Amino acid sequence: MTLSDNRFDLVAFGDAYVRLSAAPFQRLEQSDGVDVFVAGNAIEAAVAASRLGQSSAWLSVITENPLGRKIENKAREHGVDTTGVCRSPHGRVGLVYSESGSAPRESTDIDD
């Protein structure tokens, strides 16, 4: 199925970003490494629809670099059509740093 078929149950438009998360219940300054996740409302909606058996496509502009390719590959891994994604040599991928909390400390996200 391609975008020209016009047969998608869901077409999502929007940016995606990379979330770097410290080890569970550690602060970033305590962690020796981070886990890398793809995130963003539009791409997450398309992935959710696909996992529920619906056909979905995601449209966006991503950078032509390893992080941009990681984002696109992650969408395709979940069955999301990415033929409408445009790749650009300009721009950058948004980053969010995340710490999972444990009472009494709440979870935090630090935007870049």
A tleap script that builds the chain and sets N, CA, C and O, in Angstrom:
source leaprc.protein.ff14SB
mol = sequence {
  NMET THR LEU SER ASP ASN ARG PHE ASP LEU
  VAL ALA PHE GLY ASP ALA TYR VAL ARG LEU
  SER ALA ALA PRO PHE GLN ARG LEU GLU GLN
  SER ASP GLY VAL ASP VAL PHE VAL ALA GLY
  ASN ALA ILE GLU ALA ALA VAL ALA ALA SER
  ARG LEU GLY GLN SER SER ALA TRP LEU SER
  VAL ILE THR GLU ASN PRO LEU GLY ARG LYS
  ILE GLU ASN LYS ALA ARG GLU HIE GLY VAL
  ASP THR THR GLY VAL CYS ARG SER PRO HIE
  GLY ARG VAL GLY LEU VAL TYR SER GLU SER
  GLY SER ALA PRO ARG GLU SER THR ASP ILE
  ASP CASP
}
set mol.1.N position { 0.845 -1.163 0.000 }
set mol.1.CA position { 0.000 0.000 0.000 }
set mol.1.C position { 0.898 1.236 0.000 }
set mol.1.O position { 1.884 1.276 0.736 }
set mol.2.N position { 0.581 2.222 -0.795 }
set mol.2.CA position { 1.319 3.474 -0.826 }
set mol.2.C position { 0.375 4.632 -0.571 }
set mol.2.O position { -0.845 4.468 -0.589 }
set mol.3.N position { 0.942 5.798 -0.335 }
set mol.3.CA position { 0.108 6.966 -0.053 }
set mol.3.C position { -0.865 7.255 -1.184 }
set mol.3.O position { -1.975 7.726 -0.938 }
set mol.4.N position { -0.464 6.979 -2.423 }
set mol.4.CA position { -1.352 7.274 -3.546 }
set mol.4.C position { -2.568 6.353 -3.583 }
set mol.4.O position { -3.537 6.645 -4.283 }
set mol.5.N position { -2.532 5.246 -2.841 }
set mol.5.CA position { -3.679 4.339 -2.789 }
set mol.5.C position { -4.853 4.925 -2.003 }
set mol.5.O position { -5.995 4.504 -2.189 }
set mol.6.N position { -4.575 5.890 -1.130 }
set mol.6.CA position { -5.609 6.539 -0.321 }
set mol.6.C position { -6.441 5.540 0.480 }
set mol.6.O position { -7.657 5.693 0.591 }
set mol.7.N position { -5.803 4.541 1.027 }
set mol.7.CA position { -6.537 3.508 1.764 }
set mol.7.C position { -6.051 3.339 3.198 }
set mol.7.O position { -6.156 2.247 3.756 }
set mol.8.N position { -5.535 4.369 3.786 }
set mol.8.CA position { -5.049 4.253 5.156 }
set mol.8.C position { -6.167 4.544 6.139 }
set mol.8.O position { -6.993 5.431 5.922 }
set mol.9.N position { -6.178 3.782 7.223 }
set mol.9.CA position { -7.128 4.058 8.298 }
set mol.9.C position { -6.715 5.313 9.067 }
set mol.9.O position { -7.567 6.033 9.588 }
set mol.10.N position { -5.410 5.572 9.136 }
set mol.10.CA position { -4.908 6.734 9.854 }
set mol.10.C position { -3.695 7.294 9.118 }
set mol.10.O position { -2.787 6.554 8.738 }
set mol.11.N position { -3.693 8.598 8.927 }
set mol.11.CA position { -2.510 9.296 8.421 }
set mol.11.C position { -2.141 10.324 9.473 }
set mol.11.O position { -2.942 11.199 9.803 }
set mol.12.N position { -0.927 10.220 9.999 }
set mol.12.CA position { -0.465 11.122 11.056 }
set mol.12.C position { 0.561 12.090 10.481 }
set mol.12.O position { 1.445 11.690 9.724 }
set mol.13.N position { 0.440 13.356 10.841 }
set mol.13.CA position { 1.357 14.403 10.415 }
set mol.13.C position { 2.054 14.957 11.650 }
set mol.13.O position { 1.392 15.302 12.629 }
set mol.14.N position { 3.364 15.046 11.619 }
set mol.14.CA position { 4.034 15.697 12.743 }
set mol.14.C position { 5.442 15.224 12.962 }
set mol.14.O position { 5.906 14.251 12.367 }
set mol.15.N position { 6.109 15.945 13.836 }
set mol.15.CA position { 7.506 15.665 14.153 }
set mol.15.C position { 7.644 14.456 15.063 }
set mol.15.O position { 6.700 14.035 15.732 }
set mol.16.N position { 8.837 13.922 15.064 }
set mol.16.CA position { 9.225 12.894 16.022 }
set mol.16.C position { 10.547 13.350 16.626 }
set mol.16.O position { 11.244 14.190 16.057 }
set mol.17.N position { 10.875 12.805 17.752 }
set mol.17.CA position { 12.120 13.170 18.404 }
set mol.17.C position { 12.716 11.940 19.068 }
set mol.17.O position { 12.106 10.871 19.072 }
set mol.18.N position { 13.892 12.092 19.620 }
set mol.18.CA position { 14.578 11.012 20.312 }
set mol.18.C position { 14.573 11.330 21.801 }
set mol.18.O position { 14.920 12.435 22.220 }
set mol.19.N position { 14.169 10.331 22.595 }
set mol.19.CA position { 14.176 10.473 24.050 }
set mol.19.C position { 15.319 9.642 24.613 }
set mol.19.O position { 15.401 8.441 24.358 }
set mol.20.N position { 16.187 10.269 25.365 }
set mol.20.CA position { 17.304 9.594 26.019 }
set mol.20.C position { 16.942 9.442 27.494 }
set mol.20.O position { 16.785 10.433 28.208 }
set mol.21.N position { 16.811 8.196 27.944 }
set mol.21.CA position { 16.341 7.935 29.305 }
set mol.21.C position { 17.438 7.316 30.153 }
set mol.21.O position { 18.116 6.376 29.738 }
set mol.22.N position { 17.595 7.861 31.344 }
set mol.22.CA position { 18.528 7.288 32.310 }
set mol.22.C position { 17.990 5.934 32.759 }
set mol.22.O position { 16.813 5.629 32.566 }
set mol.23.N position { 18.853 5.134 33.355 }
set mol.23.CA position { 18.428 3.842 33.896 }
set mol.23.C position { 17.274 4.074 34.873 }
set mol.23.O position { 17.208 5.126 35.508 }
set mol.24.N position { 16.365 3.102 35.001 }
set mol.24.CA position { 15.204 3.289 35.887 }
set mol.24.C position { 15.600 3.771 37.279 }
set mol.24.O position { 16.484 3.213 37.928 }
set mol.25.N position { 14.913 4.829 37.713 }
set mol.25.CA position { 15.039 5.405 39.044 }
set mol.25.C position { 16.404 6.036 39.315 }
set mol.25.O position { 16.757 6.273 40.470 }
set mol.26.N position { 17.175 6.311 38.256 }
set mol.26.CA position { 18.434 7.031 38.419 }
set mol.26.C position { 18.314 8.415 37.806 }
set mol.26.O position { 17.548 8.629 36.866 }
set mol.27.N position { 19.061 9.326 38.335 }
set mol.27.CA position { 19.156 10.647 37.731 }
set mol.27.C position { 20.194 10.578 36.607 }
set mol.27.O position { 21.069 9.712 36.593 }
set mol.28.N position { 20.068 11.506 35.681 }
set mol.28.CA position { 21.021 11.524 34.566 }
set mol.28.C position { 22.458 11.623 35.057 }
set mol.28.O position { 23.350 10.989 34.494 }
set mol.29.N position { 22.690 12.410 36.099 }
set mol.29.CA position { 24.067 12.558 36.584 }
set mol.29.C position { 24.587 11.302 37.284 }
set mol.29.O position { 25.791 11.188 37.510 }
set mol.30.N position { 23.718 10.368 37.628 }
set mol.30.CA position { 24.123 9.117 38.263 }
set mol.30.C position { 24.305 7.993 37.249 }
set mol.30.O position { 25.010 7.019 37.515 }
set mol.31.N position { 23.679 8.125 36.103 }
set mol.31.CA position { 23.623 7.040 35.131 }
set mol.31.C position { 24.897 6.970 34.288 }
set mol.31.O position { 25.454 7.997 33.899 }
set mol.32.N position { 25.343 5.760 34.018 }
set mol.32.CA position { 26.513 5.562 33.156 }
set mol.32.C position { 26.133 5.407 31.692 }
set mol.32.O position { 27.008 5.307 30.831 }
set mol.33.N position { 24.854 5.386 31.406 }
set mol.33.CA position { 24.392 5.249 30.027 }
set mol.33.C position { 22.940 5.665 29.927 }
set mol.33.O position { 22.284 5.928 30.936 }
set mol.34.N position { 22.449 5.720 28.715 }
set mol.34.CA position { 21.052 6.068 28.477 }
set mol.34.C position { 20.454 5.089 27.484 }
set mol.34.O position { 21.163 4.519 26.655 }
set mol.35.N position { 19.158 4.901 27.573 }
set mol.35.CA position { 18.415 4.141 26.573 }
set mol.35.C position { 17.855 5.134 25.575 }
set mol.35.O position { 17.478 6.246 25.945 }
set mol.36.N position { 17.797 4.738 24.296 }
set mol.36.CA position { 17.351 5.621 23.225 }
set mol.36.C position { 15.990 5.149 22.738 }
set mol.36.O position { 15.823 3.991 22.356 }
set mol.37.N position { 15.005 6.068 22.755 }
set mol.37.CA position { 13.657 5.758 22.305 }
set mol.37.C position { 13.215 6.791 21.276 }
set mol.37.O position { 13.640 7.946 21.320 }
set mol.38.N position { 12.363 6.368 20.354 }
set mol.38.CA position { 11.730 7.289 19.410 }
set mol.38.C position { 10.396 7.694 20.009 }
set mol.38.O position { 9.658 6.853 20.521 }
set mol.39.N position { 10.085 8.979 19.946 }
set mol.39.CA position { 8.851 9.470 20.549 }
set mol.39.C position { 8.272 10.600 19.705 }
set mol.39.O position { 8.908 11.093 18.774 }
set mol.40.N position { 7.066 10.993 20.049 }
set mol.40.CA position { 6.356 12.069 19.363 }
set mol.40.C position { 4.912 11.650 19.147 }
set mol.40.O position { 4.639 10.500 18.803 }
set mol.41.N position { 3.994 12.575 19.346 }
set mol.41.CA position { 2.568 12.232 19.286 }
set mol.41.C position { 2.155 11.615 17.966 }
set mol.41.O position { 1.447 10.609 17.953 }
set mol.42.N position { 2.581 12.195 16.856 }
set mol.42.CA position { 2.129 11.713 15.545 }
set mol.42.C position { 2.644 10.305 15.266 }
set mol.42.O position { 1.877 9.431 14.864 }
set mol.43.N position { 3.921 10.088 15.475 }
set mol.43.CA position { 4.484 8.766 15.174 }
set mol.43.C position { 3.932 7.720 16.149 }
set mol.43.O position { 3.707 6.575 15.759 }
set mol.44.N position { 3.713 8.100 17.401 }
set mol.44.CA position { 3.157 7.150 18.362 }
set mol.44.C position { 1.721 6.779 18.020 }
set mol.44.O position { 1.319 5.632 18.219 }
set mol.45.N position { 0.936 7.733 17.505 }
set mol.45.CA position { -0.436 7.430 17.078 }
set mol.45.C position { -0.424 6.467 15.895 }
set mol.45.O position { -1.217 5.527 15.852 }
set mol.46.N position { 0.474 6.698 14.931 }
set mol.46.CA position { 0.566 5.810 13.768 }
set mol.46.C position { 0.992 4.408 14.183 }
set mol.46.O position { 0.459 3.421 13.677 }
set mol.47.N position { 1.945 4.315 15.097 }
set mol.47.CA position { 2.395 3.003 15.579 }
set mol.47.C position { 1.253 2.293 16.325 }
set mol.47.O position { 1.033 1.098 16.129 }
set mol.48.N position { 0.537 3.023 17.171 }
set mol.48.CA position { -0.574 2.423 17.915 }
set mol.48.C position { -1.640 1.881 16.969 }
set mol.48.O position { -2.144 0.777 17.173 }
set mol.49.N position { -1.985 2.646 15.938 }
set mol.49.CA position { -2.984 2.186 14.968 }
set mol.49.C position { -2.502 0.928 14.267 }
set mol.49.O position { -3.261 -0.025 14.089 }
set mol.50.N position { -1.246 0.932 13.872 }
set mol.50.CA position { -0.697 -0.233 13.183 }
set mol.50.C position { -0.704 -1.466 14.084 }
set mol.50.O position { -1.029 -2.563 13.631 }
set mol.51.N position { -0.351 -1.294 15.342 }
set mol.51.CA position { -0.335 -2.422 16.280 }
set mol.51.C position { -1.730 -2.947 16.573 }
set mol.51.O position { -1.896 -4.091 16.997 }
set mol.52.N position { -2.745 -2.096 16.341 }
set mol.52.CA position { -4.134 -2.517 16.513 }
set mol.52.C position { -4.727 -3.095 15.233 }
set mol.52.O position { -5.925 -3.368 15.166 }
set mol.53.N position { -3.879 -3.281 14.214 }
set mol.53.CA position { -4.335 -3.904 12.978 }
set mol.53.C position { -4.853 -2.944 11.928 }
set mol.53.O position { -5.405 -3.377 10.916 }
set mol.54.N position { -4.688 -1.655 12.148 }
set mol.54.CA position { -5.139 -0.659 11.179 }
set mol.54.C position { -3.956 -0.263 10.287 }
set mol.54.O position { -2.802 -0.330 10.710 }
set mol.55.N position { -4.251 0.147 9.063 }
set mol.55.CA position { -3.187 0.629 8.196 }
set mol.55.C position { -2.920 2.086 8.540 }
set mol.55.O position { -3.850 2.877 8.698 }
set mol.56.N position { -1.632 2.438 8.656 }
set mol.56.CA position { -1.303 3.809 9.034 }
set mol.56.C position { -0.098 4.301 8.264 }
set mol.56.O position { 0.761 3.525 7.846 }
set mol.57.N position { -0.056 5.606 8.089 }
set mol.57.CA position { 1.069 6.268 7.444 }
set mol.57.C position { 1.475 7.449 8.308 }
set mol.57.O position { 0.653 8.021 9.024 }
set mol.58.N position { 2.746 7.805 8.234 }
set mol.58.CA position { 3.271 8.939 8.974 }
set mol.58.C position { 3.960 9.867 7.995 }
set mol.58.O position { 4.802 9.427 7.212 }
set mol.59.N position { 3.617 11.138 8.027 }
set mol.59.CA position { 4.197 12.153 7.152 }
set mol.59.C position { 4.961 13.158 7.995 }
set mol.59.O position { 4.445 13.683 8.982 }
set mol.60.N position { 6.203 13.418 7.591 }
set mol.60.CA position { 7.014 14.369 8.332 }
set mol.60.C position { 8.235 14.724 7.498 }
set mol.60.O position { 8.444 14.174 6.417 }
set mol.61.N position { 9.032 15.640 8.005 }
set mol.61.CA position { 10.347 15.935 7.450 }
set mol.61.C position { 11.351 15.550 8.528 }
set mol.61.O position { 11.254 15.998 9.670 }
set mol.62.N position { 12.318 14.715 8.153 }
set mol.62.CA position { 13.343 14.296 9.103 }
set mol.62.C position { 14.716 14.612 8.528 }
set mol.62.O position { 14.872 14.790 7.320 }
set mol.63.N position { 15.688 14.678 9.390 }
set mol.63.CA position { 17.050 14.943 8.933 }
set mol.63.C position { 17.655 13.687 8.330 }
set mol.63.O position { 17.351 12.569 8.748 }
set mol.64.N position { 18.504 13.884 7.354 }
set mol.64.CA position { 19.211 12.770 6.711 }
set mol.64.C position { 20.498 12.526 7.500 }
set mol.64.O position { 21.581 12.965 7.115 }
set mol.65.N position { 20.343 11.820 8.604 }
set mol.65.CA position { 21.480 11.446 9.449 }
set mol.65.C position { 21.084 10.187 10.226 }
set mol.65.O position { 19.947 9.730 10.110 }
set mol.66.N position { 21.989 9.626 11.007 }
set mol.66.CA position { 21.655 8.375 11.713 }
set mol.66.C position { 20.428 8.471 12.617 }
set mol.66.O position { 19.656 7.514 12.690 }
set mol.67.N position { 20.224 9.593 13.307 }
set mol.67.CA position { 19.046 9.704 14.174 }
set mol.67.C position { 17.765 9.787 13.360 }
set mol.67.O position { 16.748 9.211 13.747 }
set mol.68.N position { 17.802 10.495 12.237 }
set mol.68.CA position { 16.630 10.550 11.366 }
set mol.68.C position { 16.291 9.178 10.815 }
set mol.68.O position { 15.122 8.798 10.746 }
set mol.69.N position { 17.326 8.430 10.421 }
set mol.69.CA position { 17.090 7.069 9.916 }
set mol.69.C position { 16.566 6.158 11.023 }
set mol.69.O position { 15.732 5.291 10.762 }
set mol.70.N position { 17.044 6.341 12.256 }
set mol.70.CA position { 16.537 5.533 13.379 }
set mol.70.C position { 15.045 5.777 13.566 }
set mol.70.O position { 14.280 4.832 13.760 }
set mol.71.N position { 14.628 7.037 13.510 }
set mol.71.CA position { 13.212 7.374 13.670 }
set mol.71.C position { 12.379 6.703 12.584 }
set mol.71.O position { 11.373 6.057 12.877 }
set mol.72.N position { 12.800 6.855 11.337 }
set mol.72.CA position { 12.042 6.259 10.230 }
set mol.72.C position { 12.028 4.737 10.321 }
set mol.72.O position { 10.987 4.116 10.107 }
set mol.73.N position { 13.152 4.137 10.632 }
set mol.73.CA position { 13.214 2.675 10.743 }
set mol.73.C position { 12.313 2.156 11.858 }
set mol.73.O position { 11.685 1.107 11.712 }
set mol.74.N position { 12.249 2.880 12.963 }
set mol.74.CA position { 11.398 2.444 14.082 }
set mol.74.C position { 9.929 2.447 13.664 }
set mol.74.O position { 9.179 1.539 14.022 }
set mol.75.N position { 9.518 3.464 12.910 }
set mol.75.CA position { 8.131 3.496 12.421 }
set mol.75.C position { 7.870 2.307 11.511 }
set mol.75.O position { 6.841 1.642 11.634 }
set mol.76.N position { 8.789 2.038 10.604 }
set mol.76.CA position { 8.599 0.905 9.672 }
set mol.76.C position { 8.590 -0.429 10.404 }
set mol.76.O position { 7.855 -1.337 10.014 }
set mol.77.N position { 9.388 -0.567 11.452 }
set mol.77.CA position { 9.405 -1.813 12.244 }
set mol.77.C position { 8.014 -2.150 12.771 }
set mol.77.O position { 7.676 -3.320 12.948 }
set mol.78.N position { 7.220 -1.128 13.018 }
set mol.78.CA position { 5.880 -1.326 13.561 }
set mol.78.C position { 4.805 -1.324 12.482 }
set mol.78.O position { 3.614 -1.280 12.792 }
set mol.79.N position { 5.215 -1.370 11.217 }
set mol.79.CA position { 4.255 -1.482 10.133 }
set mol.79.C position { 3.686 -0.167 9.640 }
set mol.79.O position { 2.687 -0.167 8.920 }
set mol.80.N position { 4.284 0.945 10.002 }
set mol.80.CA position { 3.815 2.255 9.576 }
set mol.80.C position { 4.427 2.585 8.212 }
set mol.80.O position { 5.633 2.432 8.020 }
set mol.81.N position { 3.610 3.030 7.279 }
set mol.81.CA position { 4.095 3.435 5.958 }
set mol.81.C position { 4.819 4.771 6.083 }
set mol.81.O position { 4.281 5.726 6.642 }
set mol.82.N position { 6.043 4.833 5.561 }
set mol.82.CA position { 6.829 6.066 5.649 }
set mol.82.C position { 7.176 6.623 4.270 }
set mol.82.O position { 8.109 7.416 4.142 }
set mol.83.N position { 6.435 6.217 3.240 }
set mol.83.CA position { 6.766 6.703 1.900 }
set mol.83.C position { 6.535 8.204 1.766 }
set mol.83.O position { 7.064 8.815 0.837 }
set mol.84.N position { 5.777 8.807 2.646 }
set mol.84.CA position { 5.539 10.238 2.605 }
set mol.84.C position { 6.505 11.049 3.450 }
set mol.84.O position { 6.337 12.260 3.589 }
set mol.85.N position { 7.513 10.402 4.016 }
set mol.85.CA position { 8.504 11.109 4.828 }
set mol.85.C position { 9.537 11.749 3.908 }
set mol.85.O position { 10.074 11.094 3.014 }
set mol.86.N position { 9.808 13.017 4.130 }
set mol.86.CA position { 10.837 13.732 3.356 }
set mol.86.C position { 12.111 13.801 4.188 }
set mol.86.O position { 12.061 14.036 5.395 }
set mol.87.N position { 13.246 13.595 3.540 }
set mol.87.CA position { 14.531 13.648 4.216 }
set mol.87.C position { 15.249 14.930 3.819 }
set mol.87.O position { 15.294 15.279 2.639 }
set mol.88.N position { 15.806 15.628 4.795 }
set mol.88.CA position { 16.479 16.896 4.545 }
set mol.88.C position { 17.889 16.866 5.130 }
set mol.88.O position { 18.096 16.336 6.222 }
set mol.89.N position { 18.861 17.431 4.411 }
set mol.89.CA position { 20.213 17.512 4.968 }
set mol.89.C position { 20.324 18.618 6.019 }
set mol.89.O position { 21.359 18.745 6.673 }
set mol.90.N position { 19.281 19.410 6.184 }
set mol.90.CA position { 19.300 20.539 7.112 }
set mol.90.C position { 18.445 20.222 8.335 }
set mol.90.O position { 17.647 19.284 8.331 }
set mol.91.N position { 18.626 21.013 9.362 }
set mol.91.CA position { 17.835 20.825 10.570 }
set mol.91.C position { 18.502 19.856 11.522 }
set mol.91.O position { 19.642 19.438 11.319 }
set mol.92.N position { 17.774 19.511 12.555 }
set mol.92.CA position { 18.294 18.572 13.546 }
set mol.92.C position { 17.152 17.823 14.199 }
set mol.92.O position { 15.992 18.220 14.092 }
set mol.93.N position { 17.480 16.760 14.864 }
set mol.93.CA position { 16.492 15.939 15.556 }
set mol.93.C position { 16.334 16.478 16.975 }
set mol.93.O position { 17.323 16.734 17.662 }
set mol.94.N position { 15.096 16.648 17.406 }
set mol.94.CA position { 14.841 17.088 18.773 }
set mol.94.C position { 15.212 16.000 19.770 }
set mol.94.O position { 15.022 14.813 19.504 }
set mol.95.N position { 15.734 16.404 20.904 }
set mol.95.CA position { 16.122 15.482 21.963 }
set mol.95.C position { 15.402 15.851 23.255 }
set mol.95.O position { 15.239 17.027 23.582 }
set mol.96.N position { 14.979 14.830 23.975 }
set mol.96.CA position { 14.431 15.009 25.313 }
set mol.96.C position { 15.170 14.032 26.218 }
set mol.96.O position { 15.317 12.854 25.892 }
set mol.97.N position { 15.630 14.532 27.347 }
set mol.97.CA position { 16.305 13.695 28.337 }
set mol.97.C position { 15.287 13.375 29.422 }
set mol.97.O position { 14.558 14.259 29.873 }
set mol.98.N position { 15.233 12.112 29.843 }
set mol.98.CA position { 14.170 11.682 30.744 }
set mol.98.C position { 14.736 10.908 31.930 }
set mol.98.O position { 15.658 10.104 31.796 }
set mol.99.N position { 14.152 11.178 33.092 }
set mol.99.CA position { 14.487 10.441 34.308 }
set mol.99.C position { 13.197 9.870 34.888 }
set mol.99.O position { 12.228 10.604 35.081 }
set mol.100.N position { 13.177 8.564 35.168 }
set mol.100.CA position { 11.987 7.989 35.807 }
set mol.100.C position { 12.104 8.209 37.309 }
set mol.100.O position { 13.176 8.039 37.890 }
set mol.101.N position { 11.012 8.581 37.920 }
set mol.101.CA position { 11.023 8.918 39.333 }
set mol.101.C position { 10.596 7.774 40.222 }
set mol.101.O position { 10.100 6.745 39.764 }
set mol.102.N position { 10.800 7.984 41.488 }
set mol.102.CA position { 10.354 7.068 42.527 }
set mol.102.C position { 9.997 7.945 43.724 }
set mol.102.O position { 10.735 8.872 44.058 }
set mol.103.N position { 8.882 7.656 44.363 }
set mol.103.CA position { 8.415 8.509 45.450 }
set mol.103.C position { 9.548 8.759 46.443 }
set mol.103.O position { 10.249 7.819 46.818 }
set mol.104.N position { 9.733 9.959 46.861 }
set mol.104.CA position { 8.934 11.164 46.656 }
set mol.104.C position { 9.364 11.978 45.420 }
set mol.104.O position { 8.786 13.035 45.168 }
set mol.105.N position { 10.354 11.522 44.647 }
set mol.105.CA position { 10.829 12.283 43.478 }
set mol.105.C position { 10.026 11.896 42.250 }
set mol.105.O position { 9.890 10.713 41.938 }
set mol.106.N position { 9.486 12.902 41.542 }
set mol.106.CA position { 8.697 12.660 40.353 }
set mol.106.C position { 9.602 12.416 39.134 }
set mol.106.O position { 10.782 12.767 39.143 }
set mol.107.N position { 9.027 11.808 38.092 }
set mol.107.CA position { 9.733 11.671 36.824 }
set mol.107.C position { 9.875 13.051 36.193 }
set mol.107.O position { 9.029 13.925 36.382 }
set mol.108.N position { 10.960 13.233 35.440 }
set mol.108.CA position { 11.185 14.531 34.801 }
set mol.108.C position { 11.620 14.339 33.362 }
set mol.108.O position { 12.275 13.354 33.022 }
set mol.109.N position { 11.245 15.298 32.514 }
set mol.109.CA position { 11.722 15.373 31.142 }
set mol.109.C position { 12.436 16.706 30.995 }
set mol.109.O position { 11.939 17.740 31.441 }
set mol.110.N position { 13.595 16.675 30.371 }
set mol.110.CA position { 14.392 17.878 30.154 }
set mol.110.C position { 14.518 18.067 28.660 }
set mol.110.O position { 15.209 17.300 27.989 }
set mol.111.N position { 13.853 19.089 28.131 }
set mol.111.CA position { 13.900 19.353 26.687 }
set mol.111.C position { 15.226 19.979 26.322 }
set mol.111.O position { 15.785 20.779 27.073 }
set mol.112.N position { 15.725 19.599 25.144 }
set mol.112.CA position { 16.948 20.199 24.622 }
set mol.112.C position { 16.599 21.379 23.767 }
set mol.112.O position { 17.489 22.034 23.224 }
savepdb mol mol.pdb
quit
